[in-house]
Amino acid sequence: MTRSQFRFLVVANQLLILASLVIPEITDHWLMPPDLQAYLDMDASVLNVATTSSGVPFWVARIIIAMGVIAAIGLCFGKPWGRTLYLLTFIVGLITTFLWEFYVGTGLSTFLSYLVTITEGMILGLAYFSHIRRIFEPVEEVS
């Protein structure tokens, strides 16, 4: 895999994340049976007990998304901090997944979530365990 192909994978991952945030908002209300829609409207969550109504979960999600975008930019430019931040963002996102409300998704939103997860795993695997990891190493100057 070349550096430009790796960049394409990172950009594709970010576009899939954007699609996985937008598509469920559009499709879930139109494609879901009324009983499941009523279940989603209950907003059952661990966070309802653990936090106040200040909107903390909303901001936590936005901070994780912002960290992911900054990490993706760092990955595209071959910065060592980008690789570390991407791994950190992945771990924080994984941990906070258990705190979000229950969710029933349609086939399309679930498919997009699977694609996001697969591309994230590919990026982490390539960034740490393939020849692509060399682009994140500092370049030594020849004197």
C-alpha positions in Angstrom: 0.0 0.0 0.0 1.3 3.4 -0.9 1.1 6.6 1.2 -1.6 8.0 -1.1 -3.7 4.9 -0.8 -3.3 5.1 3.0 -4.5 8.7 2.8 -7.4 7.7 0.7 -8.4 5.1 3.3 -8.2 7.7 6.1 -10.4 10.1 4.1 -12.8 7.3 3.2 -13.1 6.4 6.9 -13.9 10.0 7.8 -16.6 10.2 5.1 -18.0 6.9 6.4 -18.2 8.3 9.9 -20.0 11.4 8.6 -22.4 9.2 6.7 -23.0 7.0 9.7 -24.0 10.1 11.7 -26.3 11.5 9.0 -27.9 8.5 7.5 -29.5 7.1 10.7 -31.1 10.5 11.4 -32.7 10.5 8.0 -33.7 6.8 7.7 -34.5 5.6 11.2 -37.8 7.6 11.5 -38.9 6.6 8.1 -38.0 2.9 8.0 -38.6 1.8 11.6 -41.8 0.2 12.8 -43.8 2.3 15.3 -43.1 0.0 18.2 -39.4 0.3 17.8 -39.7 4.0 17.2 -41.5 4.3 20.6 -38.7 2.3 22.2 -36.1 4.7 20.8 -38.1 7.8 22.0 -37.8 6.6 25.6 -34.0 7.5 25.6 -33.1 4.7 27.9 -29.5 5.2 28.9 -26.9 4.7 31.6 -26.1 8.3 31.1 -29.5 9.4 32.2 -28.7 8.3 35.7 -25.0 9.2 35.7 -25.2 12.7 34.4 -27.3 15.8 34.7 -29.5 17.2 31.9 -26.7 19.6 30.9 -26.1 17.9 27.6 -22.8 16.3 28.6 -23.2 13.2 26.4 -23.7 15.5 23.4 -20.5 17.3 24.1 -18.5 14.1 24.9 -19.5 12.7 21.5 -18.5 15.9 19.7 -15.1 16.0 21.5 -14.4 12.5 20.4 -15.4 13.3 16.8 -13.2 16.4 16.8 -10.3 14.3 18.2 -10.9 11.8 15.4 -10.8 14.5 12.7 -7.6 16.0 14.1 -6.0 12.6 14.3 -7.1 11.8 10.7 -5.4 15.1 9.5 -2.3 14.0 11.4 -2.4 10.6 9.8 -2.7 12.1 6.3 0.4 14.2 6.9 2.4 11.4 8.5 2.7 13.0 11.9 3.6 10.7 14.8 1.1 12.5 17.1 -1.6 11.7 14.6 -1.1 8.0 14.9 -1.1 8.2 18.7 -4.1 10.4 18.8 -6.0 8.1 16.4 -5.3 5.2 18.7 -6.3 7.2 21.8 -9.5 8.3 20.1 -10.3 4.8 19.2 -9.9 3.6 22.8 -11.9 6.5 24.3 -14.7 5.9 21.7 -14.7 2.2 22.6 -14.9 2.8 26.3 -17.7 5.4 26.0 -19.7 3.1 23.7 -21.0 1.3 26.8 -22.4 4.5 28.2 -24.6 5.6 25.3 -28.3 4.9 25.1 -29.7 1.7 23.6 -30.1 1.9 19.9 -32.0 -0.1 17.3 -30.7 0.6 13.8 -31.9 0.0 10.3 -29.9 -2.2 7.9 -28.2 0.8 6.2 -27.0 2.5 9.4 -25.7 -0.9 10.8 -23.9 -1.5 7.5 -22.2 1.9 7.7 -21.2 1.3 11.3 -19.6 -2.0 10.3 -17.7 -0.3 7.5 -16.4 2.4 9.9 -15.2 -0.3 12.3 -13.5 -2.3 9.5 -11.7 0.8 8.1 -10.6 1.9 11.6 -9.1 -1.5 12.2 -7.4 -1.3 8.8 -5.9 2.1 9.6 -4.6 1.0 13.0 -3.2 -2.2 11.6 -1.4 -0.4 8.8 -0.2 2.5 10.9 1.4 0.2 13.5 2.1 -3.1 11.9 3.0 -2.6 8.2 5.6 -0.8 6.2 3.3 2.3 6.3 4.4 2.8 9.9 7.7 4.2 8.5 6.0 7.4 7.3 5.4 8.3 11.0 9.1 7.9 11.9 11.2 11.1 12.0 13.4 11.6 8.9 17.1 11.8 9.5 19.0 14.4 7.6 22.0 13.4 5.7 25.0 15.7 6.3 
